[in-house]
Amino acid sequence: MCRIARLFLSLKMRKFGIQIPVETSIGHGFYIGHGGPCVVHHTAMIGNNCNISQYVTIGATLGKSASIGDEVYIGPNMCIVEEVTIGSRSLIGAGAVVTRNIPAGSTAVGVPARPIDKARQHNFITNRWPPAM
């Protein structure tokens, strides 16, 4: 990436408080609701049609970060720590701290986050990619 583009990215990250490095693997239809400070580790992998809220941290202290499936809703003020896998069509509640794998189609809440229920058909992700024809 050229230096001008990196400078532009740096200015926008500082202005909006969203830190997502260019090396991060992000699928189509990624949505950050409400803006606000968000930090994503450069080794994170985020699937298609994921929705994250404000004050979300996806990080790692050593090695690889999280792998997030498709159509995952991540609530506000939550952390995903280290190399964990969050299955597709899952919901992660507000204020949760994910330290273990979350199976696909689950609702997880708490500190540390635990699956409490199978996620019902949710409507948190309304702008899916590709758009319905």
PENOR-V837844 format. One record per residue. N is the residue number from 1. RES is the residue in three letters. SS is DSSP state (H for helix, E for strand, L for the rest). PSI is psi in whole degrees, 0 to 359 (999 if undefined). Layout:
n | res | ss | psi
N | RES | SS | PSI
N | RES | SS | PSI
//
This chain:
n | res | ss | psi
1 | MET | L | 138
2 | CYS | L | 163
3 | ARG | H | 326
4 | ILE | H | 318
5 | ALA | H | 319
6 | ARG | H | 321
7 | LEU | H | 314
8 | PHE | H | 315
9 | LEU | H | 316
10 | SER | H | 317
11 | LEU | H | 318
12 | LYS | H | 321
13 | MET | H | 320
14 | ARG | H | 320
15 | LYS | H | 315
16 | PHE | H | 351
17 | GLY | L | 20
18 | ILE | E | 118
19 | GLN | E | 98
20 | ILE | E | 108
21 | PRO | L | 156
22 | VAL | L | 340
23 | GLU | L | 347
24 | THR | L | 135
25 | SER | E | 114
26 | ILE | E | 132
27 | GLY | L | 180
28 | HIS | L | 151
29 | GLY | L | 20
30 | PHE | L | 135
31 | TYR | E | 131
32 | ILE | E | 109
33 | GLY | L | 138
34 | HIS | L | 1
35 | GLY | L | 222
36 | GLY | L | 170
37 | PRO | L | 125
38 | CYS | E | 138
39 | VAL | E | 127
40 | VAL | E | 129
41 | HIS | L | 149
42 | HIS | L | 343
43 | THR | L | 2
44 | ALA | L | 147
45 | MET | E | 119
46 | ILE | E | 129
47 | GLY | L | 189
48 | ASN | L | 147
49 | ASN | L | 40
50 | CYS | L | 149
51 | ASN | E | 118
52 | ILE | E | 150
53 | SER | L | 185
54 | GLN | L | 156
55 | TYR | L | 42
56 | VAL | E | 137
57 | THR | E | 124
58 | ILE | E | 103
59 | GLY | E | 181
60 | ALA | L | 144
61 | THR | L | 325
62 | LEU | L | 129
63 | GLY | L | 223
64 | LYS | L | 150
65 | SER | L | 195
66 | ALA | L | 156
67 | SER | E | 117
68 | ILE | E | 130
69 | GLY | L | 191
70 | ASP | L | 149
71 | GLU | L | 50
72 | VAL | L | 133
73 | TYR | E | 126
74 | ILE | E | 117
75 | GLY | L | 172
76 | PRO | L | 153
77 | ASN | L | 49
78 | MET | L | 161
79 | CYS | E | 141
80 | ILE | E | 120
81 | VAL | E | 131
82 | GLU | L | 196
83 | GLU | L | 91
84 | VAL | L | 162
85 | THR | E | 129
86 | ILE | E | 118
87 | GLY | L | 161
88 | SER | L | 152
89 | ARG | L | 35
90 | SER | L | 159
91 | LEU | E | 130
92 | ILE | E | 121
93 | GLY | L | 164
94 | ALA | L | 138
95 | GLY | L | 7
96 | ALA | L | 154
97 | VAL | E | 108
98 | VAL | E | 116
99 | THR | L | 354
100 | ARG | L | 163
101 | ASN | L | 143
102 | ILE | E | 123
103 | PRO | L | 159
104 | ALA | L | 142
105 | GLY | L | 25
106 | SER | E | 158
107 | THR | E | 124
108 | ALA | E | 136
109 | VAL | E | 164
110 | GLY | L | 176
111 | VAL | E | 107
112 | PRO | L | 157
113 | ALA | L | 135
114 | ARG | E | 142
115 | PRO | E | 129
116 | ILE | E | 342
117 | ASP | E | 159
118 | LYS | E | 134
119 | ALA | L | 128
120 | ARG | L | 173
121 | GLN | L | 115
122 | HIS | L | 160
123 | ASN | L | 26
124 | PHE | L | 334
125 | ILE | L | 102
126 | THR | L | 341
127 | ASN | L | 71
128 | ARG | L | 150
129 | TRP | L | 133
130 | PRO | L | 154
131 | PRO | L | 148
132 | ALA | L | 140
133 | MET | L | 999
//
